[in-house]
Amino acid sequence: MNKEEAKKKYGENLRRIRQAKGMSQEELAKALGYTNRSSINKIEIGRSNIPTDKIAKMAEVLGVSPLDLFEGGEPPIEEETAIPFDFDRLSEDNQKRLLAYYQALIDSQEG
């Protein structure tokens, strides 16, 4: 991956994670000390690099690791929106049905 592709990938990851967190470009810019959203927009479209001194702060503000921003890890589910789930409380039949459903989802993504 060349430098331009890396900037574009980082920007795509940033946009996806920021949007998943429900944060606007303006809000993220303000949290990072930028005067307006254009700096964030330029990073997201791959026209500008993120300054190295902002990487850790950006990850902190978004609640992800810096590596997630570079590699595109899934943003973590916010605790207040997570649905509590106890697999062991399901009947054996429902456990099998749920596992079959998940396997079907995985198979459909691979094909």
N, C-alpha and C positions, 0 to 999 in steps of 0.2 A: 504494500500500500504506500503510495507516495504522499507527500506532504499535503497536497490539495485534497486528496481522497480522505486523509485522516481528519482534516479540518471539517469537511462535509459530514463525515460520520459522527464526529464529536457534536457538531451542531444539531444533527438529527436526533441524537441521543438526548441532548439537552432539551430540545423542544418537546420530545415525547414525555420525558420525565417531568418537566415543568408543567405541561398540560395535565398529566395524570395527577399531579398534586393540586391542580386547580389554581395555579398561580399565573398571573399575567406577566408579560415581559416587563411592564412598568414596576410591578411589585418586586420582581427579582432584581431588576436594576437598582431600585432603591435600597434593597437589603445588602447589595454589594457595594454601595457607595457611588454608583454612576448617577449622573445628573438626569439622564432620560433613557428611554427604552432602546434607542438606536444601537447602543453598544451590544445589548443582548441580541437584537435582531441580526446584526452583522455576524455575530458568533453562530447563531442558529442557521444562517444561510451559507455559512462557510466562507465568508469574506474576510473574517478577522479571527485571529487566534485569541484564546482566553489567556490573559496574563497569568504567569505561573503563580503570582502571589494571590490570585483570586480562585484558583482551583479548589483548594481545601474549603474556603469559605462558601463557594457555590455548592459543593457537596453537602456541607453542613446545613445550609439554608434549605436545600431540597430533601434532606434526610436520607441521603444515599452515600455510598462510598465514592471517593474520587475514581476508583476503577470502574464503577457503574457508568460514570459519565463517558469514559473512554471506550468501554467494551459493550455498553448498551444493556446492562443488566436490568431486570424488571424492577420498577420502583416498588418498594415495600408497601404492603397494604396498611393503611392507617388503622390503628387499633380501634378507633371509634366506629369505623366502617366495616371492620372484619366481622364475619358471622361466626359465632362460636360453633364448633362442630366436634362431636365426640363419636368417632367411627365405631368405637367399641360398644356404644349404646344401641347401634342398629342390630336388627335381627341378622342371623347368618345369611338368610336369603337376600335381604336388602344390601348387606355388605358385598355379596357376590354380584348383585345387579349394579351397584355403584362402581365396583372395580371393572366390570365389563363395559360400562359406559365410558369410564376414563380411558380404557384401552382403545375403544372405538375412536375417541377423540385423538389420541396419539397416532393411531393408524391413519386417520384421515389427514393429519398434518404431514405425515411422512410421504404420502402418495401424491 
